[in-house]
């Protein structure tokens, strides 16, 4: 019996190069409420966390779930408006997943995005059909750096964490994969390679997917 192998892709900043738009939408969201945030610091400390976690950490733990949901919906609407004209995959992505599927590698998505954003991205690019499972913000209780999203994706794929490779663009996501016992390929769509120097589970760092070799990654 062959060992099941899986690729688990973070979505925002990895499948699509969109994190600048997410950060700008958060900046706009908070500015409308009289709050100024530093965009670079905000990305480094929040990328991979769920929207509800970000809202509570910046606006107060006292907020009711219903209030958080309304605020998060408003922020995500701003994001989709900003990014819609630029929606496209990172170079080499579709060739990589076609090669992976031909080799029997199971594909999954593990993202902090809510359902509306998953539909916007994967539906808008006609990608959902390629994935065995998509695990998002409503499927696990905690965002990254907790390992929940990647462990759930592996469970649904039927793959041992040691046989899963995660594709990520953010330190919190790399840490989540480390806690899940998974190796990581970093995409430098948002941060330079130096931002990932401390992680011992990173097996490759690339600008995009075009030069990645599946045989090398699983060697």
N, C-alpha and C positions, 0 to 999 in steps of 0.2 A: 504493500500500500504506500503510495507516494505521500510525502509530507506536503500539507497545504501551506502555500506561501501567500502573503497578502501585501499589497501596497495600500497604505491609508494616507489620504491626502487631506491636509488642512485645505480650506477653500479660499478664504479671503487672503490675498497676498501670496498665494501659492499657485492655485489653479488660474486665478486671475490677479493681475497686478493692480490692486484697487485700494491698498491700505491708506494711501494719501487722501483718498476721497472719504474713507471712513473717519479718519482723523479730522478732516475739515468739517465733516458733518457734525461731529461732536463739538468742535470749536464753535460752530454756528449755533448749535443747540444751547450750549451754555452761555454764549454771548447774549442770546435773546432773554436770558434770565439774569443778566448783569454779572455773570461770572467769567473771568478771563482765565484760560488755561494755557500752559506752554505745550505746544503741539508735539515737540520731540519727546519731552518727558512723559507726556500723556501716552504716546504710543508705546514707549519702552515699558511702562508699568501696567498697561491694560490690554495690550494685544493678546487675544485668546480668551479673555474673560468674557462672561456673558453680559449682555446689556443691562440686565437687572442688577447685576453685581456692581457694575460701574456707576449706575444711577444712585444706588444706595450709598456707595462709598463717597460720592461727591455731594449728594443732596440729603443724606440722612437715613439712618437705619429705621427711623420711625415710620417711613412711608408704607402705606398699605400695598398689598400685592396689586390691587386694582389701579392704584395711582401710578405705580411703577410701570405697569403694562401700558397705560396711556402714554406716559412719557417716552417709553422705549419705542412705541409705535410711531410717535412723532419724529423721533430722531431717525429711525430707519427710513421713513418717508423722505426726509431731507437727503439721506445718503443715496437712495435710488434715483432721485431727481438729478443729483450731481453726477452720478456714475453712468447712467443709462447710455449716453452717447459714446462711451468709451469701452463698452463691454466686449472683451475678447480674452482668449486664453493666452497664457504665457507661452512663448515660442517653444516648440517641440513637444508640448504636452500631449496632443492628440496622437502623434507618432509613438510616443512612449507607451501610452495606455494600449494602443493597438498591438504593439510588440508584446506587452505584458499579457494581454488576453490570449495571444497566440501561444504563449508559453504556459498557460494555465494558472497564471497568477490572479488571485481574487482581488478586485478593486473595491475600495470603500472610501467614504468621506467622513472625516471627523472634524466638526466645526462648531464654533461658538455661535454661529449665526442662527437667527430665528427662522421659522418656516417660510415666511414671506421673502426673506433674502435668499434662502436656498432655492426657492422656486424662481426668483428673479434671475439668479446666476445660472444654475444648472438647467432650468427650463428654458431660459433665454438663449442658451448655447446648445440646447438639445444634447446634454451630456448625461442626464440622470440614468438613461437606459444602460450606460456602461458599468454602473456600479451595483455591486451585490447589495450594499446597504448604505444609507446616509444617516449618520448620527449627528443630531443638532442640539440646539439649546433646550428644546423641550423634552429631550430623551434622557438627559442626565441631570442630576441635581446641582452639580458644580462645574464651573468652567476651568480652564487651564490656569495655573499649573497643576491642578489635580489631574490624575490620570484617567478619570472616569470615561471621557469621550473616546479615548483610544482603546481602552479595555473593552468597552461595549462594542465598538466596531469590530475588534478581533473576535469577540464572542459570537457576534452575528455571522462573521465570515467562517467560523469554525477553525480558526488558525491560532496556534500558540503565539503569545507575544514575542517570543524569541525568533519567530519566523515572519514577523511583520516589519516592514520598513515604512517609517513615517516621513512624509514630505512636509516641511514647515518653513516659515519665514520669520518666526518671532521667538525670542528666548523663553517666554512663558510656555509656548508650545513644545519647544525642545525639552524643557524641564518636565512637562507632563509626560512626554514619551519616555524620558529617562525613568520616571517613577513607574511607568507601565512596563519597563523592561524591554523597550524597543529601540532599535537603531534609527538614526535620522539622517535624511538628506536635507540640507539647508538650501533654500533659494534666497539669493541676495536681492530680491526685488525691493526690499524696504530698508534693510540695514546692511552694513559692510560685514565681511567675514570676521573681522576682529570682535564683533559683538558676541560671537559664539565660541570664542577661544577656550572658555572654561569648561565646556561640555565634553565628556569622554564618550558619549554615545553618538556623536556626529561622525559619519563615515564618508561624507562628501559634501562639498560646498560648491554651488554652481550659480551662474547668472540666470540660467534657464534650463529647460529639460533637454535641449538639443544634443548635448555632448555626453549625456549619461548612458552608461552601458549596464543593462540588467545583469549580465553575467558577472560584471565586476562588482556590482552592488551586493550580490548574493554570494560572492566568493568567500 
